[in-house]
Amino acid sequence: MTEDEMPAREKPRGRVIVVGAGFTGLTAAYRLARAGLDVTVFEQDTEVGGLAGSFEVAGQKLEKFYHHWFNNDRHVMALVRELDAEDQVVLSPTRTGSYYANTVFRLSQPLDVLRYRPLSLVGRLRLGFLVIQAKLVRNWRALEDETAQSWLRRMCGAEVYERVWEPLLRGKFGRYAERISAVWMWNKLALRGGSRGKGGEEVLAYYRGGFAALAERLSGEIRWSGGQIRLGSPVTGFEIEDGRIVGVRTAQGVERADGVICTTPLPVYADLVAPHVTADHEQSLRRIDFIGNVCLTLELDRSLSDTYWLNVTDPDFPFVGVIEHTNFQSPADYGGRHIVYLSKYVPTDSELYGMSDDAVFEYALPYLQRMFPELERSWVLAHHTYRAAYSQPLVGLRYSELIPEPRTPLAGLYLATMAQIYPEDRGTNYAIRQGEEIAAMVAADLSGPLPAETGRTGSP
């Protein structure tokens, strides 16, 4: 067979290394491998998925940090269709609630807002109208000079802000709450408002077998298309010659490349690139701050409630949300066990972040029992604690001016991180979009535009 007769996927047009096997890195590698480039993904963890990494419960993969996507997340849905995996997507209406003054209030549908007793009638109307106001915003850049605190007070009034939004902002961002931009809050409201079913209920999507199964399917496509994925292989440095990246350093030695896409958290990238750029450029990469996350997962022998997502607006409760995953997916998928996540965003220097796994559980249990007085320790069959140091970039005022460009000062080196997803917030849907965009940029620079995707061509 001559070169011209070979399938496009067998004709490498340049070698690209992708650093990181989260959904941005996997999507970029998938696109480039399908286009015929020689692609290798290096991942320091022993599994793919990034923040969507998993552990096992009764033989079933479960995310370390709770995951779902919205029914209007078009980038992930388009990729799933392309992978011929639509039959693996489960759409489910979910019940949302709010915990306030030792009481759980349902907030799943618009009418529930009108029944929300912690607010006056005027406050309920202003809270319900907020989503409509958010969807009417056409120029989000006009919000870049305003904090979420100021914008929410202006839109809803002091009562709604102090009883609903302030506890949630402080619960998530702690000491950083007053720095958060109105753009971040606006996007959250506009996105949630667009994921409603015909009856007004919120409809969310999940992938059978967990997000790990989707990441593994994408990994299989990369390998089938000629790409490689090397797990447990951290990149420790970049090789630069005459202002151009020519490879990366690993424990196995230097791996040469014509282009490198770095998808690590921005502070990790800053450490890798610091020896090769000016001090001013390095400092520009460190202007965006991050907050960590501690996520406690409980395996219970029974359900706590019928609510999937319980926002906590009690300032004394240390977790911002109680997410009962098995009110979204069936307990039968997890050997009959009921899965509950307790999530808390904290700085990595906080006491909670540094606690042992057992200490986190012992710390959380009394608070959860106060919320659900019938809960007994004997209900807990197992518990797990996972931490992420760079879970959420802190989106402050004029954030757009802080975002680094995807093309870096070093030729052939590209940057695609969650800190660059804006005005949207980080999430699987936008990670996939980011992977698509960076792959198109790299392919254009190395060998011309990516060919139009015509669907799968016989991969297993």
N, C-alpha and C positions, 0 to 999 in steps of 0.2 A: 504494500500500500504506500503510495507516495504521500508527501506532506499535504498536498492539496486535497487528497482524498480522505484525509483523517477528519473525524468529527472535530468541531470547533473546540470542544472541551479538552481535547488531547494536544492542542497546539499552544503551549505556553508563550505568552507575548511579553513576559516580564515577571519577575518574582516579587511578590508582596508578602510582607509579614504583618500580621494583625496581632497586637498585644491586648489580650483580654478576650474571654469567651462569654461575655454577657450577650444580650440580644443585639446590641449595636455591632459588636465584633463579629458575631455569627452571621448576621444579615449581610454585612459588608463582604465577609469571606465567601458566602454563598453566591452573591452576585458576581464577584470577581472570578471565582472558580468556574461558574457557568459561562462566563465570557471567555474562558480559555487562559486566564492568567494562572501562574504557579503560585498558590496561596498556602501559607502555613500560619496557623493560629497558635500562639503561645499563651498558656493559662497557668497561673501559679496554683490554683486550686486543683483538686483531684476530680472535679466534675464541671460540666458546662452550666451556664445559666446566670452567673454573676449574682446579683441580689435576688434572683429567682431560684437560687440553689435550694436543694431539698434534703430531707432526711426521711427515714422510713417509719411508717406507722402501720403495723399489721400487714407488712409486705407491700404497702402502697406508698408511693412518693408523696410527700407533703412539703410545701414551701416553708423555709425557715422564717420567712417574713410573709405575712398574709398577702395574697395576690388575687386579683380579678381584673377583667377589663370591661369597659362600658360597651353597650351594644352599638354605639356610634363611633367606636374606635376603628376607623376604616383601614389603617395601615396594617394592623395585625390581622384583620379579617381578610384583607386582600392576599397577604402572605399565606394564610391558612388555606384559602381557596387554591392558590397556586400549588401548594403542596398536596392538593387533593385530600385534604383532611377536614373538610367541613363537617363530616359526620362525627368528628371528635369534639365539636364545640357544643356546650350545653348552655342555653340561655335560660335564666331563672329570674322571676320577679323576686325581690328581696324586701324584707321588712327592716326599716330603720327606726331608731328611737333615740331618746335623749334622757339621760339620768340627771335629775335635778331635785334637790331637797329630799333625798331618800326615796324618790319615786321615779319609775320608768314611764316615760310618755312616748306614745307612738308618733313617729313623724315620717311615715312612708308615703303618704299621698297629700296633695294640696289641702284637702279638707281637714287633715290631721292638724295642720297649722292653726286652723280656726278653733280647734279644741285644746290648744296648748295653754293650760291654766296658769303657768308661771308668768305669762304676759297678759297685760290688759288687752281689751279688744282692739284698740288702736295699735298696740304693739304687735299683735298677731297679724293684723292686716299689713303692717309695714314689713314684717318678716316675710310674709308670703309674697309680697310685691317685689322683694329684693331680687329674686331669680329673674323676673321679667325685666327689671332694670338692667341687670347684668347682661342679659341676652341682647339688649338694645344698644349696648356700647359698641360703637364702630371703630373708634380710634383709641386703642388701649394705651398708645404712647402718651395720651393726655393724662394718664393716671401715674406716670412714672415718677412724678415729683411728690406724690401723696402716699402716706403710709396707709396700710390696711386699717389701722385704728381710726385714723381721721376719716377715711372714706366710708367705713361702716357706720360711724357715728353720724355722718352727714346723710347717708342713705336711709338709716333705720331709726336714728334717735338714740338717746342715752340709755333708755330702758332696754331695748333689744340688744344693744351692744353689751351692756354690763351683765345681762342675764344669759345671753347666748354666745356671742362671739368672743368677748374678752376671755372667758374661761377656756374656750377652745384654742385661741391663739396662745395664751399663756401655758396651757397644757401641752401644746405641741412645741413651742419655741422657747418657753421659759424666759430667761433673762434677755433673749433676743426679740421678744414679741413686738416691742415698739419699733423695731427696725424694719419689719416686713413690709414689702411694697403692696400697694393696692392692686397692682397688676396680678400678683400671685393669688390674692383672694378673688378677684374678678374672674380669673380663669377657672378656678375651682367651681365657682357658682355657675358659670356658663356651661361648663362641661357636664356637671351633674344635672342641670336643667334639661340638657339635650338627650338624656339617656332614659327617658320615661316611656312606659308602655301606653296603650290606648286608654287605660283606666287611670293614668297618672302615677302608677307605681314605678319604682326604679327597676330597670331590667339590666342585669349584669351577666357577663359571660365567663366561662371557665373551660379549660381544656381537659378532656378526660385523661386521667393519669397525672394531672398537674402540669404546671408550666415546665417542669423538668422533661416531661414527655415531648412537649413541643420543641424544647431546646435540643433534645436528642434526635428528634426527627430532622431538624434543620442540620444538625451535625452530620447525620447520615447522608444527606444530600450533598454536603460539602465534600465528604470523602468520596462519594460516588462520582462527583464531578472532577476528581483528581486532587482535591485539596487535602491538607493534613491538619490534624489537631493534636497538639502535644500538651497533655495535662501534667500537672505537677512540675511545670517548667517555667519558673518566673524569669522575666527579663530583668537583668541587673544593670544594664547600661546601653548606651547607643554608641555606634562606631561612626565617626564623622571624618570625612576627607574633603578638604577644600570647600567647606560650607555645605556639603551634601551628605545626607545619611547614606551609608553603604551597608549597614547591618546592625544587628543587636548582639549584645553579650548575654550569654546564658551560662549555666553551670557546665554545660557540655562544650562551651567555646563560643566563638563568633559565628553567627549565622548571617550570611550575606543576603542583601536584598536591593532591589531597585526602588522600592518604596516601602514605607512603614506607616501603618495606621495605629495610633495609640488610643485605646479606649479606657484606660485606667482612670480612677478618680483624679481630678485636676492636681491636688497636692502631690500625688505619687508621680504624675507626669513631670511636675515642676522639679522634683528631686532628680529624676532621670536626665532631664535636659539641662539642668543648671550648669554643669561644667562646660557647656558648648554655646551658651548664649550670654548676652550682656547682663549685668546685674539689674539694669532697669527692666529688661524683658522678664527676667526671672521674677522680680517683684510684681510685675503686672499680672503674673500667673497666680500670685498669692493674695490678690485683692478680694477674692471671693471666699467667704468663710463657709464652713460646713458644720452640721450638727450630727451627732451619732444617734444610734437607735439601739435600744434593748427590747427584745421581743421574747416574752415568756409564752410558751405554748403548753397548754394543759390537755391531757387525755383523760376524759371523764367517763364514768360508767352511765351517766344520764345527762340530759340537757339542763342548762341553766334557765333558758327562756326560749321564746319563739322569735326573738329578734336576731337578725344577722349582724347589723352594725349599730352598736350602741355608743353614741357620743356621750362623753362625760363632761358635764358643765358644773360639776361640784369641784370647787377649787382645792378641797382637801384631799381629793382622790388622786393618787400619784400617776395614774395611767390615763391617757387621753381618749382611749377607746377600748371597748370590749367587743371583740369580733368572734362570733360563734360560727365558725366555718361550716359546721354541719347543719346549720340552718340555710345554707347555700348549696352545699353538696351533701349527698346522703351519708349518714353514719355507716351504712352497709359497706361503703368503699373503704372504711378504716376498721374493719372487723367489729362493727357495732359501736365503736368508741365515738364519743362526742368531742370535737376539737374546738378549743377556745384559745384565741390569741389575746394577750394583753400587751399593748404597744406603748412605748414611752420614748420620745425623742429627748436626748440629753447630751450635753457636752461630754467628750471622752474623759475629761478630768473630774467628772461628777462621781459621787460615792456609789450611786446605783450602777454605773457603767463598770466600776471596778469590783463589784460584788461577785462572789462565787455563784455558780448556778443554783446551788441549794439555798444560798442566802437570798437570792432574788425571789425564789419561790416563797420562802418563809416571810419575807417582807410583804409580798403581794397578797398572800392568802387572807389575812385579817380584813384587808380592805374589800376584797371580793366577797367575803362572808358578810360584811356590813351591807353590801349591795344586794346580796342574795342570802338572807339569814338561814335558809334551809340547807345551804351548802355545808357538807361535812368533809373533813379531811379524807375520809375513807372513799369518797367519790373519785378522788384523784388517783388514777392508775399509773400515770407517769407524767413527768414534766421535763421541759427542755428550754434552755435559754440560749439565744443567739444574739450576737452583737455585730453592728456594722459601724465602723468609724466615720465613714463618709456617706451617710444615708441620705442626706438632704442638703443641697446648697441653700444658703440663706439669701433669698431674693430681696435685696434692699432697694433703696431709691436709685433710679437711673441705672438699673442693673444692665441694661443693654450696652452701656458704655464700658462695662467690665469684662464682657465676654470675649475670650480670645478667638482669633480667626482659625478656621479649620486648616488653612495652609500656614504652616509655621515659618519662621525665618530661615530654617534649615531646609534646603531643597529636598524634596522627596519624603519629608516627614509631615504627617497629617495628624490632626487632633480631633477626636470625636468623643466627648464626655457628656455626662448628664448635666454638667454646669452650663453647657451651651444650648440646652433645650429651653427655649424662651420665645414667646411669652407663656407657652405651655409649661407644665411641671413635668418632672421626670416620671417615667412609667414605660411599660413594655411597648405600648403603641408608638410612642415617640422615639424610643430607642430603635425600633425597627425602621421608622422613617429616617432617622439619623444615619443608620447603616446604609440605607439605600442611597442617600445623598452623598455620603463620603465615598462610597464605592464608585459612583458615577464620576466624581471629581478625580479620583485616583486613576481610573481607567482612561479618562480623557487626557490626563497629563502624560500617562505612560504609553498609551497605544491607540488612542481614539475613543469615541463614545461607545458606551455599552450597547450591544445589539438589543433590539426590542425583544422582550421576553415573550416567548410563544407557548409557554406552559412546559410541563414536565415531559421528558423524552424517554421514559422507560426505566427510571430508577426504581429500586425495590421499595 
